[in-house]
Amino acid sequence: MQNLILDFDGTICDSFHQTLHVLNELAALFRFRPVPESLFDELKDQGFHEFTKTLQMAHYKIPFVLYYGRKIMRKKMPTLRPFEGLAEVLAELRNSTSQLGILTTNSQSNVESFLKLHGLDFFDFIQGGSSVLGKARILERILAEKNMDPATTVYVGDEARDIVAARTVGVRSVAVTWGFNSRRLIEAATPDRIISKPIELLNLGHLY
C-alpha cells in the first residue's frame, strides 16, 4: 500500500456515545437541545446538517461547542477504547504503508493521549483540530506538506462528510460501517469502498 489517512472518532476510537454525552453536558451552556440516550442510535441516520437541526444548534456556535467539547473529551479519553481488532490491523498497516496518518476534528493532544494509552503509536503524523466541514482543505494541505500523491492516497472515515472531503481533493475514500453514520448515509455518499470489519483495511491495494 501507499498512503493511508484515517479519521479518529468513529473510525479508530469507539467514541460515539461518549461524544453525545459531552454534547448533552454543553447543551445548557450553548442553548441547544440535549438528546435522550434512548435516541442516540437514531442520530446515526442523520447527516451533519440534519444532526445540528435536531439539536437546534445554530451554526455559529459550532466552533465554540467543538472547542469546549475537546476539553471535556480530554478527561474522558481513558474511558474510551479502540474498536475490536483494530490494534492488530494498525500494527500491520504500519509495515505495509508508505505513510500512515490521522486527520480528525478532535484535538491532537486527545488523539496522542488515546494512542499512547492503548499502545497504538503507529502513525507518521496526526492532524487534529480540523473544523467539522473543513476536512477537504486540511486534507489538501496534508497532501502538499507530506508530498503525498492523491492517486496513491486513501482516506478512511465513518461519516458522509469524510467521503465528500476525500472526493473533493481527489483521493480514494473508504467508509467504515462501525462509526457515527449509518450504512444508508455512507452508501448515499458513494465512497470507493465500504468495509464492515477492521481487518478489511488490509485489503485496499486495488484502490491505489
Beta strands, then each sheet from edge to edge (+ up, - down):
strand 1: 3-6
strand 2: 99-103
strand 3: 125-127
strand 4: 153-157
strand 5: 172-176
strand 6: 193-195
sheet 1: 3+ 2+ 1+ 4+ 5+ 6+
end
